[in-house]
């Protein structure tokens, strides 16, 4: 294999290596060409820092302890080495999986499984997401057929282990993704039970946003001489964050395009930069925006310099309103004033966020930075706020009615500009002739407004696509509840910061209910942040849990239709609350 750039035998200053054709980017990490082809097809341009450090270590068989925040590229960092191992024909024995990935929520489990499916589709790799709330029969059938990789939440994985439907004797790699969040949700005992079922000679990787003492204890117990990978937060200098209006919309990925379209209609940007993570996403988004009547152009690393120059010329000439680009392609661009910056994906770090939004709001002008975040990325937005010391407003997605009102307002503004400009004498005769007849002058004016509205295209009808309100957007800075402090139990140091309601659960210690069972059921079934769950009290025959008042009824309804510890139990609001 060609030498990597980090090989000490390669001297960068040696003229013989000045034009070295050694592989770069993902090709330098030891991945098979079939995997590289998949990454290229998906539009990946270059590895993130955590991928650069983690992938070679995992391919080499080392254990890894990784500290990195959400959005740094962890999924590819552990998924690609797993695929490399599978490519090398080290498949599991029998029908058992070769790799087990544990994630805190069903949403993350689905996202990881989807990503691995895309990376390994050409290889024929089978991956199964296993989580609570989904049909058990379907999961049992898939496990019986045999899969290469299982991505599971701890509670459902343990259910399958107890049923003996998930056999872990052939597992070669175990990944603990967002381990800190799994511990926050009370899954510590489940993790221990699951790991005890895996071979002692397995490869293990643990990823966490912080390496707190309890994370370090798990690492010391279950990882063997791990490679430590730390992706440090970039420090942002005080006062360096641009003074722009910062807004975020919390929406599932499936509704992102519709949400962006509505926001563009409401904001009507004069010139905007839309950031995406991959080339493929840039191309797809540009094509979709153009089909909806926006003047959009793509810019990414897969384009020739001539193509890039042509795009930039159109953008500077104001014949293009939206420039859709990857971070790599946007580096060093000489762009004048932008009215808006859109983050179609949450940036990989607070520093990247600051650099992106710094392209608007220059020279004392007003600027707007809008971010579309998926529900599980809500915590990452709060992290950006803490680093930048600036507030990101969580806004509600505009409705179709909002857009129609906005378009009427745009028509009114256009007419006002025409009135101010004057030079209307040649048209007054038309109005007078109509008014002299049987038409009221107000009706004449209204007809003219309607004609202008339709001529501008502002009368187009939108499909009433329902974009759900995300519970993850519950503000984390609401006043704390007055009165006595919340009671807590071991493993649940939760202090609600909003109005709370108590929910009664008809099972307790005698049914071996633990805080993690309750937190996991609520967080997984309703796809809300575990931090939204307050104090938990577990008695012999029942349990009480504090939840946000505004979603208490949703929680009761949802939990009544699901299982806790494999059983349906009585759920209601607590009468004594």
Wavefront OBJ file of the C-alpha trace (Angstrom):
o trace
v 0.000 0.000 0.000
v 1.382 3.499 -0.745
v 2.964 5.316 2.178
v 0.767 7.686 4.115
v 1.797 11.291 4.562
v 2.514 10.577 8.226
v 5.116 7.907 7.384
v 8.419 9.151 8.895
v 10.332 7.820 5.904
v 8.625 10.373 3.671
v 10.334 13.740 3.766
v 7.901 16.515 2.730
v 10.770 18.811 1.810
v 12.410 16.260 -0.465
v 12.004 17.391 -4.104
v 11.313 13.817 -5.035
v 8.191 13.842 -2.907
v 7.073 17.382 -3.670
v 4.613 16.090 -6.264
v 3.951 12.805 -4.456
v 0.922 10.869 -5.634
v 0.362 9.289 -2.204
v -3.309 8.920 -1.340
v -4.978 11.711 0.548
v -8.301 12.226 2.288
v -10.246 9.026 2.986
v -7.940 7.108 0.644
v -5.071 7.639 3.112
v -6.886 5.893 5.980
v -6.529 2.294 4.790
v -10.072 1.824 3.489
v -10.882 -0.543 0.631
v -11.610 1.044 -2.767
v -15.226 -0.218 -2.680
v -15.813 1.747 0.526
v -14.066 4.788 -0.938
v -16.322 4.581 -3.994
v -19.382 4.595 -1.729
v -18.099 7.681 0.099
v -17.416 9.455 -3.184
v -20.904 8.616 -4.441
v -22.362 10.036 -1.226
v -20.419 13.265 -1.731
v -17.962 13.008 1.168
v -14.979 15.238 0.436
v -12.475 14.818 3.237
v -12.358 13.213 6.696
v -13.147 15.168 9.828
v -10.479 15.259 12.585
v -12.071 12.438 14.570
v -12.281 10.289 11.443
v -8.606 10.939 10.629
v -7.518 9.744 14.069
v -10.052 6.999 14.754
v -10.387 5.062 11.494
v -6.755 3.850 11.213
v -6.724 2.816 14.886
v -9.923 0.802 14.607
v -8.840 -0.810 11.325
v -5.650 -1.869 13.097
v -7.734 -3.586 15.771
v -7.073 -1.133 18.610
v -9.639 -0.136 21.201
v -10.561 3.554 21.113
v -11.707 6.053 23.742
v -13.067 9.035 21.830
v -14.104 12.395 23.236
v -16.024 14.487 20.734
v -19.258 16.456 20.586
v -22.280 15.727 18.420
v -21.763 16.615 14.771
v -18.051 15.803 14.537
v -18.485 12.769 12.288
v -18.379 9.976 14.885
v -20.700 7.661 12.955
v -18.400 7.330 9.950
v -15.406 7.172 12.315
v -16.558 3.825 13.726
v -18.802 2.570 10.900
v -16.178 2.582 8.146
v -13.670 0.396 10.072
v -16.466 -2.078 10.829
v -17.219 -2.275 7.117
v -13.518 -2.695 6.395
v -13.406 -5.677 8.780
v -16.457 -7.182 7.089
v -14.847 -6.653 3.685
v -11.847 -8.610 4.926
v -14.258 -11.576 5.258
v -14.322 -11.716 9.042
v -18.047 -12.350 9.169
v -19.799 -13.569 12.284
v -20.207 -17.268 13.013
v -23.651 -18.534 12.131
v -26.304 -15.879 12.165
v -24.811 -13.769 14.926
v -23.730 -10.206 14.143
v -20.086 -9.235 13.765
v -20.618 -5.814 15.296
v -22.886 -4.367 17.973
v -23.453 -0.610 18.261
v -25.272 0.707 21.324
v -26.950 4.118 21.201
v -29.053 5.974 23.790
v -32.199 6.659 21.737
v -34.155 4.982 18.978
v -33.728 8.051 16.780
v -29.938 7.865 16.989
v -30.052 4.088 16.444
v -32.090 4.624 13.256
v -29.739 7.352 12.022
v -26.635 5.240 12.614
v -28.219 2.215 10.923
v -29.251 4.325 7.938
v -25.740 5.751 7.567
v -24.116 2.302 7.729
v -26.597 0.988 5.162
v -25.568 3.771 2.771
v -21.843 3.209 3.334
v -22.070 -0.576 2.918
v -24.876 -0.944 0.379
v -22.572 -1.987 -2.454
v -20.972 -4.609 -0.182
v -24.309 -6.217 0.599
v -23.862 -5.570 4.316
v -26.992 -6.122 6.410
v -27.660 -3.800 9.338
v -30.595 -3.925 11.752
v -31.765 -1.143 14.082
v -33.196 -2.595 17.301
v -35.135 -0.293 19.607
v -38.230 -0.086 21.781
v -41.539 0.956 20.288
v -40.996 -1.065 17.095
v -42.664 -4.387 16.350
v -40.794 -7.155 18.159
v -41.892 -9.793 15.616
v -40.177 -7.974 12.755
v -36.934 -7.684 14.722
v -37.087 -11.359 15.717
v -37.529 -12.379 12.084
v -34.576 -10.262 10.923
v -32.306 -11.554 13.704
v -33.244 -15.136 12.857
v -32.307 -14.557 9.193
v -28.952 -13.192 10.288
v -27.435 -9.717 10.111
v -23.899 -8.351 10.012
v -24.399 -5.329 12.268
v -26.917 -4.600 15.020
v -27.533 -1.002 16.149
v -29.540 -1.076 19.362
v -30.773 0.857 22.337
v -29.632 -0.863 25.566
v -33.101 -1.751 26.862
v -34.274 -3.501 23.683
v -30.879 -5.188 23.180
v -31.168 -6.680 26.673
v -34.727 -7.826 25.916
v -33.462 -9.754 22.888
v -30.525 -11.204 24.829
v -32.919 -12.517 27.484
v -35.109 -14.004 24.740
v -31.931 -15.532 23.267
v -32.881 -13.945 19.939
v -29.698 -11.821 19.961
v -26.605 -14.019 20.131
v -23.406 -12.043 20.730
v -20.849 -14.855 20.678
v -19.638 -13.865 17.190
v -19.324 -10.129 17.890
v -15.869 -8.803 17.040
v -16.539 -5.076 17.612
v -18.665 -3.239 20.169
v -19.313 0.504 19.905
v -20.741 2.579 22.764
v -21.992 5.742 21.066
v -22.785 8.784 23.227
v -21.962 6.781 26.338
v -22.468 9.781 28.618
v -26.074 10.112 27.481
v -26.702 6.389 28.007
v -25.491 6.755 31.581
v -27.629 9.875 32.061
v -30.629 7.801 31.017
v -29.853 5.159 33.651
v -28.543 2.418 31.355
v -25.340 1.651 33.321
v -26.542 -1.772 34.524
v -27.883 -2.667 31.083
v -24.528 -1.839 29.478
v -22.705 -4.073 31.964
v -25.153 -6.916 31.314
v -24.814 -6.588 27.534
v -21.016 -6.370 27.543
v -20.838 -9.493 29.727
v -22.484 -11.419 26.871
v -19.818 -10.442 24.317
v -16.469 -12.209 23.777
v -13.608 -11.043 26.002
v -11.312 -10.616 22.982
v -13.672 -8.221 21.211
v -12.618 -4.768 19.998
v -14.352 -1.964 21.915
v -14.748 1.742 21.158
v -16.409 4.248 23.484
v -17.453 7.741 22.380
v -18.584 10.454 24.747
v -18.890 14.245 24.745
v -17.095 14.317 28.109
v -14.849 11.841 29.905
v -16.316 12.151 33.385
v -15.131 9.761 36.163
v -17.962 7.293 35.515
v -17.092 7.188 31.788
v -13.420 6.699 32.674
v -14.422 3.828 34.994
v -16.254 2.025 32.168
v -13.304 2.607 29.837
v -10.817 1.255 32.391
v -12.941 -1.854 32.898
v -13.881 -2.704 29.316
v -11.236 -1.166 27.000
v -7.787 -2.663 26.501
v -4.954 -0.131 26.149
v -7.191 2.190 24.109
v -6.072 4.874 21.701
v -7.283 8.146 23.202
v -8.825 10.488 20.619
v -9.832 13.936 21.816
v -11.352 16.501 19.498
v -10.880 19.698 21.485
v -13.405 22.459 21.244
v -12.078 25.405 19.323
v -11.952 28.448 21.534
v -13.780 31.466 20.267
v -12.309 34.821 21.237
v -14.539 37.147 23.204
v -16.312 39.594 20.945
v -15.383 37.657 17.795
v -18.874 36.294 17.201
v -20.714 38.409 14.630
v -23.741 40.330 15.853
v -26.405 38.694 13.743
v -29.908 37.460 14.408
v -29.491 33.738 15.110
v -32.462 31.404 14.703
v -32.858 27.625 14.768
v -35.713 25.356 13.727
v -35.905 21.865 15.257
v -37.222 19.519 12.556
v -36.841 15.828 11.617
v -34.571 15.267 8.611
v -37.512 14.169 6.453
v -39.082 17.636 6.827
v -35.929 19.713 6.355
v -36.471 20.539 2.691
v -40.075 21.645 3.226
v -38.999 23.708 6.227
v -36.218 25.421 4.286
v -38.651 26.260 1.486
v -41.071 27.913 3.889
v -38.315 29.880 5.613
v -36.972 31.119 2.269
v -40.487 32.312 1.384
v -40.785 34.134 4.706
v -37.297 35.650 4.735
v -36.957 36.440 1.000
v -33.141 36.658 1.176
v -31.452 38.929 -1.346
v -28.264 36.862 -1.276
v -27.683 33.788 0.857
v -25.183 31.011 1.454
v -26.650 27.590 2.301
v -24.213 25.153 3.936
v -24.507 21.359 3.546
v -22.232 18.552 4.764
v -21.724 16.614 1.525
v -21.502 17.149 -2.223
v -24.473 14.871 -2.806
v -26.623 16.906 -0.428
v -25.486 20.124 -2.148
v -26.489 18.797 -5.581
v -29.818 17.397 -4.380
v -30.742 20.544 -2.465
v -29.766 22.832 -5.359
v -31.856 20.827 -7.808
v -34.865 20.830 -5.471
v -34.619 24.566 -4.748
v -34.344 25.333 -8.458
v -37.401 23.194 -9.173
v -39.315 25.314 -6.653
v -38.473 28.542 -8.445
v -35.411 29.667 -6.466
v -32.311 30.902 -8.279
v -29.831 28.455 -6.724
v -26.337 27.322 -7.718
v -24.173 24.522 -6.284
v -20.548 24.860 -5.190
v -18.458 21.906 -3.992
v -15.103 20.186 -4.381
v -16.281 17.943 -7.195
v -16.509 20.898 -9.587
v -13.750 22.150 -11.861
v -12.233 25.586 -11.290
v -13.958 26.814 -14.423
v -17.333 25.700 -13.088
v -16.657 27.324 -9.730
v -15.650 30.611 -11.371
v -18.812 30.611 -13.486
v -20.987 30.048 -10.410
v -19.273 32.813 -8.448
v -19.584 35.224 -11.380
v -23.354 34.637 -11.497
v -23.641 35.063 -7.737
v -21.732 38.351 -7.689
v -23.807 39.594 -10.652
v -26.963 38.951 -8.601
v -28.333 36.512 -11.159
v -28.268 33.862 -8.411
v -29.880 34.342 -4.999
v -28.767 31.154 -3.241
v -25.301 29.612 -3.194
v -25.451 26.036 -1.849
v -22.000 24.871 -0.732
v -19.947 22.574 1.462
v -17.580 23.999 4.077
v -14.607 22.866 2.001
v -15.815 24.635 -1.145
v -16.689 27.834 0.757
v -13.238 28.259 2.265
v -11.523 31.418 1.156
v -14.411 32.628 -0.985
v -14.382 36.370 -1.521
v -18.066 37.120 -1.028
v -19.422 40.567 -0.313
v -22.470 41.201 1.816
v -24.801 38.278 2.416
v -28.226 38.922 3.869
v -28.535 35.350 5.173
v -26.523 32.253 6.051
v -28.414 28.957 6.295
v -27.022 25.879 8.043
v -28.950 23.058 6.391
v -26.955 20.811 8.732
v -25.626 21.753 12.160
v -21.904 22.628 11.793
v -19.315 20.192 13.110
v -18.046 22.536 15.826
v -18.849 25.879 17.483
v -15.865 27.383 15.673
v -17.229 26.205 12.302
v -20.577 27.745 13.242
v -18.925 31.081 14.034
v -17.032 31.047 10.721
v -20.190 30.272 8.781
v -22.398 32.950 10.308
v -19.524 35.452 10.160
v -20.155 35.718 6.432
v -23.255 37.810 7.139
v -23.793 40.898 9.297
v -20.598 42.576 8.097
v -19.743 46.276 8.020
v -22.480 47.133 10.495
v -25.212 45.677 8.304
v -27.902 43.406 9.641
v -27.491 39.712 9.028
v -29.498 36.560 9.717
v -28.147 33.086 10.503
v -30.667 30.230 10.363
v -29.917 26.655 11.407
v -32.016 23.541 10.750
v -31.327 21.041 13.524
v -32.655 17.550 14.031
v -34.231 16.810 17.434
v -31.186 15.040 18.844
v -28.972 17.997 17.880
v -30.861 20.390 20.157
v -28.273 19.869 22.906
v -25.506 20.746 20.455
v -27.179 24.099 19.788
v -27.078 24.794 23.512
v -23.386 23.919 23.456
v -22.818 26.505 20.706
v -24.686 29.059 22.813
v -22.465 28.345 25.808
v -19.289 28.708 23.770
v -20.296 31.815 21.814
v -22.184 33.485 24.689
v -24.966 34.399 22.260
v -28.570 33.312 22.206
v -29.945 31.137 19.416
v -33.692 31.654 19.163
v -35.692 28.446 18.739
v -38.472 29.345 16.299
v -41.630 27.607 15.104
v -41.744 26.464 11.484
v -43.968 28.819 9.428
v -47.336 27.411 8.412
v -48.820 27.550 4.929
v -51.125 30.326 6.169
v -48.080 32.281 7.363
v -46.548 32.031 3.898
v -49.713 33.218 2.154
v -49.890 36.267 4.410
v -46.219 36.937 3.752
v -46.744 36.837 -0.028
v -49.630 39.290 0.198
v -47.372 41.554 2.232
v -44.680 41.324 -0.470
v -47.256 42.364 -3.086
v -48.300 45.313 -0.899
v -44.671 46.387 -0.480
v -44.123 46.229 -4.245
v -47.195 48.363 -4.913
v -46.071 50.883 -2.315
v -42.723 51.236 -4.088
v -44.555 51.917 -7.370
v -46.763 54.532 -5.702
v -43.745 56.293 -4.238
v -41.985 56.267 -7.630
v -45.010 57.982 -9.265
v -45.312 58.233 -13.068
v -48.813 56.756 -12.988
v -50.643 59.316 -15.163
v -51.050 57.055 -18.184
v -52.838 54.482 -15.991
v -55.203 56.885 -14.212
v -57.507 56.915 -17.255
v -58.098 53.173 -16.889
v -59.051 53.592 -13.235
v -61.314 56.564 -13.968
v -63.129 54.799 -16.794
v -63.814 51.779 -14.611
v -64.882 53.952 -11.673
v -67.214 56.015 -13.909
v -68.989 52.815 -14.796
v -70.562 50.453 -12.291
v -67.390 49.629 -10.373
v -66.436 50.908 -6.943
v -62.958 52.451 -6.929
v -61.945 50.139 -4.061
v -62.953 47.119 -6.152
v -60.886 48.462 -9.036
v -57.866 48.804 -6.745
v -58.421 45.319 -5.305
v -58.592 43.848 -8.814
v -55.301 45.553 -9.684
v -53.691 44.157 -6.515
v -54.949 40.663 -7.388
v -53.515 40.932 -10.897
v -50.147 42.102 -9.533
v -50.184 39.313 -6.931
v -50.820 36.635 -9.554
v -48.342 38.121 -12.033
v -45.578 37.945 -9.411
v -46.248 34.261 -8.770
v -47.232 34.955 -5.168
v -50.576 33.198 -5.595
v -49.040 29.729 -5.932
v -50.609 27.082 -3.717
v -48.533 25.012 -1.334
v -49.269 21.488 -0.212
v -50.415 21.425 3.393
v -47.470 19.252 4.513
v -47.634 18.722 8.243
v -44.342 19.491 9.936
v -44.535 18.229 13.527
v -43.689 20.438 16.485
v -40.616 18.975 18.126
v -40.728 18.445 21.862
v -36.942 18.708 21.950
v -37.342 22.442 21.540
v -38.569 22.894 25.114
v -36.576 25.886 26.397
v -33.920 24.960 28.943
v -33.896 28.360 30.549
v -37.417 28.535 31.958
v -37.723 29.670 35.608
v -37.389 26.847 38.080
v -40.531 25.733 39.858
v -41.159 27.495 43.131
v -41.535 25.458 46.315
v -39.726 22.401 47.625
v -36.819 21.007 45.610
v -37.543 17.877 43.579
v -36.804 14.538 45.204
v -34.456 12.276 43.330
v -33.345 8.658 43.398
v -29.958 7.131 42.703
v -28.851 7.760 39.161
v -31.344 10.570 38.466
v -29.912 13.965 39.353
v -32.555 15.823 37.408
v -33.911 19.265 38.291
v -36.733 20.372 36.003
v -36.459 23.946 34.822
v -40.070 24.299 33.657
v -43.561 23.705 35.007
v -43.836 20.043 35.931
v -46.511 17.397 36.235
v -46.242 14.063 38.028
v -47.087 10.825 36.279
v -48.085 7.644 38.136
v -46.674 4.356 36.806
v -48.264 1.204 38.216
v -45.050 -0.764 38.751
v -42.139 -0.375 41.125
v -39.337 -2.199 42.924
v -41.191 -5.514 43.126
v -41.405 -5.473 39.320
v -37.659 -4.626 39.247
v -38.358 -1.207 37.707
v -35.274 1.046 37.631
v -34.906 4.736 36.760
v -33.318 3.778 33.445
v -36.410 1.819 32.422
v -38.610 4.866 32.942
v -36.232 7.382 31.362
v -35.571 5.098 28.416
v -39.284 4.457 27.796
v -40.183 8.148 27.821
v -37.144 9.397 25.888
v -37.329 6.691 23.232
v -41.068 6.596 22.686
v -41.557 10.370 22.506
v -38.133 11.200 21.022
v -37.439 13.900 23.614
v -34.211 14.837 25.351
v -33.667 12.822 28.548
v -32.858 16.107 30.291
v -36.566 16.974 30.067
v -37.350 14.253 32.618
v -37.310 15.328 36.261
v -37.167 13.508 39.597
v -38.079 9.812 39.695
v -39.369 8.057 42.826
v -39.641 4.277 42.849
v -41.778 2.561 45.520
v -42.576 -1.120 46.006
v -45.624 -1.227 43.723
v -45.595 2.053 41.830
v -43.338 4.841 40.597
v -43.678 8.595 40.153
v -41.875 10.690 37.546
v -41.814 14.445 36.959
v -42.207 15.567 33.340
v -42.854 18.905 31.600
v -46.489 19.901 32.114
v -46.996 20.808 28.454
v -46.290 17.259 27.236
v -47.579 15.289 30.235
v -50.745 14.137 28.440
v -48.709 13.062 25.386
v -46.464 10.981 27.646
v -49.425 9.313 29.385
v -51.084 8.450 26.064
v -47.878 7.091 24.532
v -46.778 5.027 27.545
v -50.201 3.413 27.821
v -49.609 1.931 24.362
v -46.135 0.592 25.082
v -44.365 -1.775 27.486
v -42.149 -1.157 30.485
v -40.035 -4.160 31.461
v -41.940 -6.156 28.872
v -45.347 -5.472 30.407
v -48.136 -2.964 30.010
v -48.734 -1.163 33.282
v -51.263 1.462 34.465
v -50.205 4.992 33.518
v -51.982 8.211 34.582
v -51.397 11.625 36.009
v -50.686 11.386 39.728
v -53.812 12.347 41.667
v -51.784 13.729 44.594
v -49.649 16.029 42.419
l 1 2 3 4 5 6 7 8 9 10 11 12 13 14 15 16 17 18 19 20 21 22 23 24 25 26 27 28 29 30 31 32 33 34 35 36 37 38 39 40 41 42 43 44 45 46 47 48 49 50 51 52 53 54 55 56 57 58 59 60 61 62 63 64 65 66 67 68 69 70 71 72 73 74 75 76 77 78 79 80 81 82 83 84 85 86 87 88 89 90 91 92 93 94 95 96 97 98 99 100 101 102 103 104 105 106 107 108 109 110 111 112 113 114 115 116 117 118 119 120 121 122 123 124 125 126 127 128 129 130 131 132 133 134 135 136 137 138 139 140 141 142 143 144 145 146 147 148 149 150 151 152 153 154 155 156 157 158 159 160 161 162 163 164 165 166 167 168 169 170 171 172 173 174 175 176 177 178 179 180 181 182 183 184 185 186 187 188 189 190 191 192 193 194 195 196 197 198 199 200 201 202 203 204 205 206 207 208 209 210 211 212 213 214 215 216 217 218 219 220 221 222 223 224 225 226 227 228 229 230 231 232 233 234 235 236 237 238 239 240 241 242 243 244 245 246 247 248 249 250 251 252 253 254 255 256 257 258 259 260 261 262 263 264 265 266 267 268 269 270 271 272 273 274 275 276 277 278 279 280 281 282 283 284 285 286 287 288 289 290 291 292 293 294 295 296 297 298 299 300 301 302 303 304 305 306 307 308 309 310 311 312 313 314 315 316 317 318 319 320 321 322 323 324 325 326 327 328 329 330 331 332 333 334 335 336 337 338 339 340 341 342 343 344 345 346 347 348 349 350 351 352 353 354 355 356 357 358 359 360 361 362 363 364 365 366 367 368 369 370 371 372 373 374 375 376 377 378 379 380 381 382 383 384 385 386 387 388 389 390 391 392 393 394 395 396 397 398 399 400 401 402 403 404 405 406 407 408 409 410 411 412 413 414 415 416 417 418 419 420 421 422 423 424 425 426 427 428 429 430 431 432 433 434 435 436 437 438 439 440 441 442 443 444 445 446 447 448 449 450 451 452 453 454 455 456 457 458 459 460 461 462 463 464 465 466 467 468 469 470 471 472 473 474 475 476 477 478 479 480 481 482 483 484 485 486 487 488 489 490 491 492 493 494 495 496 497 498 499 500 501 502 503 504 505 506 507 508 509 510 511 512 513 514 515 516 517 518 519 520 521 522 523 524 525 526 527 528 529 530 531 532 533 534 535 536 537 538 539 540 541 542 543 544 545 546 547 548 549 550 551 552 553 554 555 556 557 558 559 560 561 562 563 564 565 566 567 568 569 570 571 572 573 574 575 576 577
